[in-house]
Amino acid sequence: MAEGTTDRVPSPADPADPSSDSAAASEAASGARSHDAYLSRRTLRRGSAGWLLLTGLGVAYVVSGDFSGWNVGLSKGGFGGLAIATLLMGVMYACLVFALAELSAILPTAGGGYGFARRALGTWGGFLTGTAILIEYILAPAAISLFIGDYVESLGLFGLESGWPVLLACFVIFIGIHLWGVGEALRFSLVVTAIAVAALLIFAVGAFTEFSVDRLNDIPADESAFGANSWLPFGLLGIWAAFPFGMWFFLGVEGVPLAAEEAKDPVRSMPRALAASLGILVLLAVLTFLAATGARGSAAIQEAGNPLVVAVQGDGAPTPLGRFVNYAGLAGLVASFFSLIYAGSRQLFALSRAGYLPRVLSLTSRRKSPYLGLLVPGAIGFTLAAATGDGARLLNIAVFGATISYALMALSHIVLRRREPGLPRPYRTPGGTLTSSVALLLALAALAATFLVDIAAAFTALGLYAVAVAHFAIYSRRHLVARAPEEEFAALAAAEAELERA
């Protein structure tokens, strides 16, 4: 490859003695056996997930964001600012999902966005995209584990207090289910997600009985802000600052393609699951946003850690609906935590199998689970959560990584459309490159907005990125595995291009 070299062990080697046909044949056979042995220890259980389980996975990634976090955007942009930001971020995710549906039908591998970028942008593009996704899917579960701990303490479950024992229990129990098997894990995720979604719908019905339009814009306007009014109390800049919080209604849905190698008929099921999960998330976003702000007021919930509970019971005594929503919030957090662990393990598995990260991390068990791909990120996530105790900061770092990956995945779609127009596309993105260009521009705007929200988190993410880039530049780009699926796709594309030029 142009950007690096590949190791000899996992792929058939060149003849050791070009003058000897028998030596060449022997060497090639030995290389083929070595390649087969390498991949046989790094395979996932195929056909474990149909479109329904994949749809549940897409919703599970995101559903915890409906219960809390998004409301902080009200303190940045007010109701109008957050509403516009959510609309724009919804457009970004819709455009991105349509682009990913096409890409996942072309390259149905566990690498997801990394695999798409590897084909379109080369080894550096693949690595940068995969690393950004990995930052998102390792940091987000760490943050959510802290939120789970807070919920367990606030609900008085078993008399536990939020602390490292609760965090450890989260990682041990839910990683254990993943080690049991992907089919069992995704079915568990679907059940918990269904409970959380049902709870959001019940919440909306209850909250809309208290709805008042006058409560939506009750945050006082900052007269010093440009363009400030009752709907945009922090002015036009407040819309931009609210971008990262508008993302919370959709953050993570792009991870569905990571299940491609374990899906039934991924060429058909991936586009269907992506579209269905995004449709459900849009509905939940609209209902949750309007019901919560209209029931109690934007000012009342803008800083609340449990905005839905505040929306239905205020500062008064607990109500049956408030208690129900509180327990449902815990279910939503568990669903997202559980599914994000899955996504992180598959991204780590794909990068490791191709040699971008240490290859040992892609080994799979007899049940076809990438056990080190689950245990190592879990250990890192637990350590970060226990050491920092700052869920908001960890989640902001995850959002920074997510926006980088969105921009690179959208760019990958544009590049592949223009460079390989004849590539078979079982599903085609409506609007073509115009759609992915919109996703690219909005992703870059969201990336810049992260500096407005938490500059320390943004620079921390950049530091992590720099360390990863140094490792790739110095070592791993020279030790890629030529016969890993993503590398084979790229090699085939290069060979076809060479034939066309000839």
Secondary structure, 3 states (H helix, E strand, C coil): CCCCCECCCCCCCCCCCCCCHHHHHHHHHHHHHHHHHHHHCCCCCCCCECHHHHHHHHHHHHCHHHHCCHHHHHHHHHHHHHHHHHHHHHHHHHHHHHHHHHHHHHCCCCCCHHHHHHHHHHHHHHHHHHHHHHHHHHHHHHHHHHHHHHHHHHHCHHHCCCCHHHHHHHHHHHHHHHHHCHHHHHHHHHHHHHHHHHHHHHHHHHHHCCCCHHHCCCCCCCCCCCCCCCCCCCHHHHHHHCHHHHHHHCCCHHHHHHHHHHECCHHHHHHHHHHHHHHHHHHHHHHHHHHHHHHHCHHHHCCCCCHHHHHHHCCCCCCHHHHHHHHHHHHHHHHHHHHHHHHHHHHHHHHHHCCCCCHHHHCCCCCCCCHHHHHHHHHHHHHHHHHHCCHHHHHHHHHHHHHHHHHHHHHHHHHHHHHCCCCCCCCCCCCCHHHHHHHHHHHHHHHHHHHHHCHHHHHHHHHHHHHHHHHHHHCHHHCECCCCHHHHHHHHHHHHHHHHHC
